[in-house]
Amino acid sequence: MSESTIYRTAVKIGPSTVGISSNRREHLPHQTGRIEVKSLLTDFHRIDTIAHRPGLDGYIEIWETDELPTCSFSGNTMTLRGPLQSLEQSATDPRYSLWGNLGLLYRFTLYLLEARHRIFNLHACALYAAASRTLYVVAGGAGSGKTVYLLGGLMRGLRLVSTETVHLRLLEGGSAWHIGSLVDNIRMSTLKFDFPQFLEGTALPAAEDIWQEKMALDLSSHRWEEDIIHHPNAIVLLFPHIEQGRRQFILRPFRNRHQAARRLFDNISEKLNESFILYDSIAVPGFETASGAQQRLNAVQRFVQDPHIKLMAEVLAAPHNCWGDILPDFNQGEEP
C-alpha cells in the first residue's frame, strides 16, 4: 500500500498469524465481545490481537476505492479493492464478510494453518471421554447432524474439544488435537424441542422461523481442560446422516482405509478449495494448490493407518438415537 495513512493490526489464531492493513480504520477487525452467529468464535477457540510486522504467515490488504470490487491472491497476501463499506452495509448475510464466520479471514486462516503449520482442519465437532482417553470426531457439512451428536454427547458426560472446526496435527507415532471453537450455531427448533436443557432458562431470541434460524450458544463450560490432546488411546471418526423420524440406527464401518481416507480428504478440502462470495458481490477463489492437495492426501493416508483409530463409519439415525451403542463400546468407565 502506498497511501500516506495506512491503518494496521494483526491477529493470531492458534499458531497462525495474519497482518491486516487498510486505508480505512473501520475495515480493521474489531471484537465486540458479543456471542453472535456471524462471530469467528464459532470457528476458532480464540482470536488474539498482535502487532503488525514483517514475517507473519499471511497478510490481508484492504483498499476502499470507487472502482469495481476485486479480489486477488499473490504469494501470502490477499488484496481486496472496491467500495467495501457500502457493500458491507447492503450485504444480505454478514457471515460472508471480511471477518464473518464464513468469510475471508476464516478461510484464509484454514489455508495458513495447513500450509504453514501442517494443522489439518476438519469440518467437524469433537468430544472427549477422559477416563478412557477416547476422542470422538463427528464430521460433516451443514445439516449432517453434528449438533445432535455434540449436545447428546455433552448430556452423556463427554467433554467438548470443538464445536465446528477440529484441528489435527500428525505426530511421530500418533496425533495431536488442538482445542477448537467453543460456541456453536444451533437451530432454535433443535434447542426448543430436542435439547431445551441447554437453554438454562434463557428465552429464545425473536425469530420468524425457528426451524431455519440459528442462535449462537456458548458451550465453554463443557470444554475439556487442556488445549491439546496428545495421542488419545482411541479415536472414533463418524460421518453421520441424521433424519427426524428414522426408526433404526444403522452403523456402516468403512470397507477399507482408502474409502475412509477419501471421505476425510474431501471433508478437510471442502472449505479450502470452495470459491465463495463476499458481500454478495466479490467472487473469491478457493485457496487450493496442487502441491497442497497432494500433501494433504499423503497426510490423510498416513493418518488412517493410525492403530489408535478404533472405528471409522457412516451413521444413519434419528436425533434421539444418534449415538446408538457406540458410547458403551468405547466409553468404558465414564460417568453416565
N, C-alpha and C positions, 0 to 999 in steps of 0.2 A: 504494500500500500504506500502511496506517495503523498496523500493529502497531509496537510500540516497538523491537523488534530485527529489523532487516532486513539481510540479507547481500547484497552487491552485487559484481559484477565485469562485465567486458565483453570481447568478443573482436573481433578484426579478421581477416577472411578476404578476401584480395585488398583492394580498396578499401572493402569493405562492413564496417560496424561495428554490433555488436549489444550493447545493455546487457541484463544479466540480473540479476534481483532475486528473492529468496526469503525466506520466513520460516524456512527450514531451510538451514543451511550445506551439508548433504550434497546438496542439489539443484543446487548450482552446478557447472558443468562443471569437470572436472579431467583433465589429460592424464597418462596413466600412462607414456608413452614406449614402450609395447609396440606392436608391429605386430599388429593384430587384425582379423578380418573385420568387426567392428562399428565400427571406427575411422573417424572423419571424414577421416583421411588417405587413405582410399580414394576420397574425393570431391574433396578440395582439396589444394593443394600444401602449405599450412601454416596453422596457426591460432595467432595471437598473442594473448596476454592484454594488455589495455589498461585504462585507468581508466574506471570508470563515470561518465558525465557527461551533462548535457543536450546535445541536438543530434546524437546518434548517429542512424544511419539507421533503426534499429528497436529495439524493446525486447521482452523476454520476462519476464513476471511469473508467479511460481510460488507458489501458496498450498497449503501442506499443511494439509488440513482433514479433518473426518469426514463431510463431505457427499458426495453423489453426484458423480463426476468430470464436469467440464465443461471446454470449451474455447471461447474467444471471441476475435474479432479486430476491433479498432477502431482506425482511423487507422493508426499504425505500431506498434501494441502487441498482442502475443499474451498472453492471460491463461489460465492453467490452474489449476483448483482440484480438490481431492479428496484421497483417501488415496494419494498418489502413491508414497510409499515402499513400501507393501505391494504396490501394483500392479507396481512395478519388480521386486520380489523374486520375484513369481509369474509374470512375463511369460515367454512361450514363445520369443520372438525378440527379443534385445537390440538388434537393428538398428533396430527400430521403437520407439524410446525418445526421450527428450528430446534426447540427444546422440549417438544412434546414426547410422550412415551412411545410413539410410533414414528418419530421424526428423525431429523438429521443426526443429532448428537448420539441418539440411541444406536442407530445402525453403524455410524462411524466408529463408535466405541467397540461394538462387537467385532468389527474388522480389525481394529488395533489390538484388542485383547488376543485375537488369534494370530495375527501377522507378527506382532512384536513380542508377545509373551507366551505363545503356544497354549493359551487357555481357550478351550473349545466350549461353545455356548449353546446349550440345548434349549429349545422352546419346550419347557417342562417345569413341573414343580418337583420338589424333593422333600422327603421326610426321613427321620432317623429314629431307629429303635436303639436306645443307648445300651440296654442290658445285653442284647445280642450283637450289638455293633453292626446292624443291618441298615443299609441305605436303600430307600425306595425312591425310584425316579419314574415319574409318570409323564410321558412325552406325547405331545400332540398339538395341533393348531387350535384356533378358536372354535369352541363348541364341541370339542372332542370328549370333554368330561373331566379335565384336570381339577376343576374346582370341587367336584363332589368327592374326589379322592383326597384332595387337600383337607377339606373340612371334616370328612368322615375319618380320615387318619388322625387328625388332631383330637377328635372326640374319643378315639381309642387309645390315646396316650402317646402317640408319636410326637416327635419334636420337629419344628419347622426348620428347614435348611434354605428353601427358596420357594416363592410362590409362582414365578413366571419364567425366570431365566436361570438355568443351572450351569454353573461354571466348573468345568472339568479340566484338570491338568494331569497328564500322564507322567508317571514317575518310574524309575527303575524298580521293577517288581511289584507295581501296583498303581494307585491313583490317589489324587488329592481333590477334594471337592470344596470349593470356596462358598462361604455364605452368600446368598443372593438376596433378592427382594423380599421384604417382609410385609409388603402391602399388596393386596390383591383386588383387582376389579371384578366384582361379583354381581351377577344379575340380581336385581331386587327380588324377583319372584323366587329365586333359589334360597335367599335368606328368609323370606317370609314363610314359605311353605315347607322347605326341607331342612333348614338349619337356623331356626329362629333363636336358638340359644346364643348364637354368635352376635346377635344384636345387643344383648345385655341391657334390655330396656330402652335402647335408643330407637327413636322413631325413624322409619324410612323417609328419605327426602321426598319431596313432592315430585311426582313423575306422571307423564301422560300414559305411559305403558310400562308397567313394572316387568313385563315379560321380555322387554327389549333393553330397557335402560339399566345401567350398572351404577354401583356406588363403590368407592374405594374404602376398603376395610383394613385397618391396621391390625396385623396379627403378630406383632413383635413380642407380645407377652408369651407366645408359644415357641419362640425360637430356641434352637439348640445353642448352648452357651459358648461354643468355640467357633472361631472364624473359619477354620479349615478342619475338615475331617480327613485324616491321612489313613490310607489303607484300611477301609472298612472290611470287616470279616466277611460280609456277604453283601452283594448288590443285586437288587431286583429291578428290572427295567420293563415297564409296561407301556403299551401303546393302546389306549382304550377307545372304544366307541360306545358311548352311553346314550340310551334312549329311554324316555319315560314309557312305562307300561311293559317293558320287556320282562318276561317272567323268568327266563333261565339265565344263569350265569355261565358263560362259555369262556374257557381259557384255551388259547391256541398258542402253545410254545412254537417259536420259530423252528423250522425244519433243520436249518443249518446256520452256521455263523456268517456265511455270505449273505443270507437273507436278512439277518439281524444287522449286519454292517450297512447294507443298503438303506434300511429304514432309518438307522441312526445318522448316516451321512446326509440323507435327504432332510432330516429334521434340523441338523446343525447348519446346513447350507441355506435353509429357507430364507432367513432374514438378510443373509449376506448377498445372495445373487438376485433378490427380488428388487425390481425397479419400483419406485413409489412416487407419489405426487405430494409436494409441499404446497400448502395454502391454495389448493385447487388449481394451481397454475404452473408450477415448476416441476418438470419431469426430472427425476434424479435416478441415474442408472445404478444398478447394484454394484457392490464392491468386489465381485468375484474376479479371480485371475486363474489362469490355467495352472500355474505353479502352486497357488494357494489351495485350489481344489484337490490337486494330487497329494499334497502334503496332508490335507485333511483326511482323504481316503486312506492313506497309509496309516495315519494315527488311529482312525476308527477300526481298521482291520486288526491293528495291534491290540486295541482295547478289548474287542470282543473275544479275544483269546485269554483274557484275564481269568484265572481259575476261581477268583472270588465272585464272579458272576454266577449266581445260582439259578436265575430264571430270566429269560427274555421272551416276552409273549404279547400277543394281542388279546384284548379282553372285550367281550360283548356282554353288556349288563345294563341293569336299570340303576338309578341313583342309590336306591336303598340297599342294593346288594353288590355294589361295585367291587368291594374287596373280596367277596366270595369267601373261600377258605385260605386265601393267601397268607394273611397275617398269622393264623395259628401255626402254619408250617414253618414260617421264617422268624417268628417273633417270640420264641420260647422265653419265658421268664419275664416278659413285660407286664406291667400293670394293665388291667383292662380299662 
